[in-house]
Amino acid sequence: MSHEPDLAAFRTELRRFIREQLPPDIKATVRAGRQVSLAQFLRWHALLAAQGWLVPHWPREHGGQGWSVAQRLVFDEETCTADCPELNSITFDMIGPTLIRYGSRAQQARHLPPIAAGTQWWCQGYSEPDAGSDLASLRARARRQGGHYVVTGSKIWTSYAQYADWMFCLVRTDGEVKPQEGISFLLIDMRSPGIAVRPIVGIHGWSVFNEVFFDAVQVPVENLVGAENQGWSIAKSLLEFERLKLARIGENKRRAARAREIGWREIENGEPLMRRPWFRRRYADLQMRLIALEANSARFIERSRTGQPIGAEVSMLKLRGSQLIQAWEDLAVDALGPASLPYSGAALVGDSDLPTPDLAPTASSRRFLSRGFTIAGGSSEIQHNILAKQVLGL
Amino acid sequence: MSAFENDEQHAHLVESARRYVERGYGASVRQSSLAHPDGCNPARWTELAELGWLALPLSEAGGGLGGSLFEVCLIAEELGRGLVIEPYVACATAGALLADAAAPWPADAAAEGQCAQWLPALAAGARRIALAAWEPGARFDRQPCATVATRTDGGYRLRGRKSMVLGAPGANAFIIVARVDEPGSTGFVRVPFLVEANAPGLKLTPYALYDGRHAADLELDDVSVGAGMRIGAADISARIERFCEWSTIAHCAETVGTMAASFGITLEYLKTRKQFGRTLASNQALQHRLVDMYVAIEESRAITQAAAQADTVRGVSPAFGRSAAAAKAYVSQAARMVWKECVQLHGAIGMTDEYVLGHHIRRLAAAVTLYGDDELHLVRLASYEDALAMAPTERSF
């Protein structure tokens, strides 16, 4: 549903760009559901940056295009459904805009150009072994010592720490006050002495997340964003766009297309699954949920376009978008049936050495990976709490 | 069309509908409508006409206000919120079909003649018509059409049966969809006829539904109708489809209103009812269930309004049909979940007839089935998806 007259033309332009520019090996990797390597990401970043499309939602003075929310969501949808790698949200949507809003001039000058060029990768140091959904109880400690903070402690579930050049990190700088009031927001060079990254192998077989250890890591005080002990409010000020994006329409559509493809290809009793009542029913049910999610999301985009507040009810989009992704992954596995069982670690990162058809070798891993969508970024239970408290007044 | 144009006008419609329900449709008024043998109190019907809501869905060429389906949905949601019994959705959308047939596409003198006689009376609430689109044994599938219209000297002779015609009791006429074997065409075309309620050979079997609405089955035993009562000289089956979608989507909107009202009652109850020394609403397990209901209702409203905005003037485009099927499937599932959760979260009081919630519960339960439940509409949705998978653009990039 377009409310901006130029969106259709924009879509056409995007499609042409992707058709002409997306390298075949990257497309194949994404299509197969394998892990995209750092080198592949960096190549894709360079292509987008050359077009001015890597950080188009940033303000123009920082290298952006000033795209509207609707344009940005069309971009996400088109790139997702055409098997482009999903851009690292931590880098482009979180730390970039956070530095634009809260960073010092020096921090902006140092980090924004390489982020906009696609050469600097960031990870997020929030969760700890004893601070997950209850983030404010975090304990990684930063003591001020002359011109440095000395950071000791650990972070966990840090996605793509193995790719990252930098981490933005929540650390405790005051242990005597209310938990939320003693937290600071630090930028940490991942090559600093005293940092160790331990990959965590997931139930899916990939090492997407990591544990990161800090042993008296020295961080220059100029890497503090905002004022000391003000880190909590910075971390909580997720930008509007980020919250709208959490409907994950594009990612859901990509999965819908995969399910459809499997549904037409896999045969049961001489018919494609798409003709079998059980598959048809489940497929249609998920499409229905996707249509509802998209319709609901459109209302929030419209609010944003007309300058109305988004409100806490936007948590609905995160809640439903993440549940739906899991349902598509479940359907893919169930549709593949026996073909989803053969497993090879090699097939998760490179060409498949299994006899199973295209899309099958990674299906079970994708499904396991998708469980994280309702855990990360505020679990479904946290979203329920937010809606109960802030919208229903409970 | 942008959904979000005319925001002010839309807000005004909602406001006036809400005010009408709050001030003019209290418990005793509703009771009198429920007690009326037709399930439609003529005094209330006149009020709906005076507010302009009966003229709203009639095309301008047909003498109406040319309102959109989206606007009809805004009214329907408020009427659903107030549990209005009068068959607004069923009869207003039947009128919309008749008025649409008068629009010059193609110019049709016979239809215009009918419209000149009927439409002003429909808009004024002086007459009421209902759409007979479904047949026994076909549940809510609109495609089967065993009712046959045979050509006679002066017109047609109709024979067949129609079922679950909402708003039929007390209606002055029906739009009967019948098959006509057109010379030169291979199959048959589905043609709407306007048949007056007192036509010889037309037998009406009225009944009440468990939610208080009224409907009827119709039997046509060689009913003679004049050629002028055929609505549209050409094949306008696409328009019949379109207005069946109108009634389905407006029904969804009405159901959203009832869901919202049920939810409001339940939320309020849980905030006040105390057990074990604290309110029920302070229990996280119950809070999360309330949130799930809330989200289902919000998504229901969004998907219904999106379907209404997908309306296409000439027949049913695949995009419109797909949206409509998805909307009714979704709303059916949501309504089923909401009514059951409302009963459970209330506890025993939710099972009593005298408590106000009971009316909402029955209404929602019936709404799931009416116009086809989720199973039927998911089958429809899957058919639209087949077309999508075959489309050449699908893998063009």
Chai-1 contact restraints between the chains, C-beta under 6 A:
chainA,res_idxA,chainB,res_idxB,connection_type,confidence,min_distance_angstrom,max_distance_angstrom,comment,restraint_id
A,H3,B,S2,contact,1.0,0.0,6.0,A-B,restraint_1
A,R15,B,F397,contact,1.0,0.0,6.0,A-B,restraint_2
A,I18,B,F397,contact,1.0,0.0,6.0,A-B,restraint_3
A,R19,B,F397,contact,1.0,0.0,6.0,A-B,restraint_4
A,A82,B,F397,contact,1.0,0.0,6.0,A-B,restraint_5
A,R260,B,A389,contact,1.0,0.0,6.0,A-B,restraint_6
A,R280,B,A382,contact,1.0,0.0,6.0,A-B,restraint_7
A,A284,B,L378,contact,1.0,0.0,6.0,A-B,restraint_8
A,A284,B,L381,contact,1.0,0.0,6.0,A-B,restraint_9
A,A284,B,A382,contact,1.0,0.0,6.0,A-B,restraint_10
A,D285,B,L378,contact,1.0,0.0,6.0,A-B,restraint_11
A,M288,B,A326,contact,1.0,0.0,6.0,A-B,restraint_12
A,M288,B,A329,contact,1.0,0.0,6.0,A-B,restraint_13
A,M288,B,Y330,contact,1.0,0.0,6.0,A-B,restraint_14
A,I291,B,A326,contact,1.0,0.0,6.0,A-B,restraint_15
A,A292,B,E299,contact,1.0,0.0,6.0,A-B,restraint_16
A,A292,B,I303,contact,1.0,0.0,6.0,A-B,restraint_17
A,A292,B,Y330,contact,1.0,0.0,6.0,A-B,restraint_18
A,A295,B,A302,contact,1.0,0.0,6.0,A-B,restraint_19
A,A295,B,I303,contact,1.0,0.0,6.0,A-B,restraint_20
A,A295,B,A306,contact,1.0,0.0,6.0,A-B,restraint_21
A,N296,B,E299,contact,1.0,0.0,6.0,A-B,restraint_22
A,N296,B,A302,contact,1.0,0.0,6.0,A-B,restraint_23
A,R299,B,A302,contact,1.0,0.0,6.0,A-B,restraint_24
A,E302,B,F4,contact,1.0,0.0,6.0,A-B,restraint_25
A,M316,B,V295,contact,1.0,0.0,6.0,A-B,restraint_26
A,H384,B,H288,contact,1.0,0.0,6.0,A-B,restraint_27
A,H384,B,V291,contact,1.0,0.0,6.0,A-B,restraint_28
A,L387,B,V291,contact,1.0,0.0,6.0,A-B,restraint_29
A,A388,B,Q287,contact,1.0,0.0,6.0,A-B,restraint_30
A,A388,B,V291,contact,1.0,0.0,6.0,A-B,restraint_31
A,L394,B,A281,contact,1.0,0.0,6.0,A-B,restraint_32
A,L394,B,Q287,contact,1.0,0.0,6.0,A-B,restraint_33
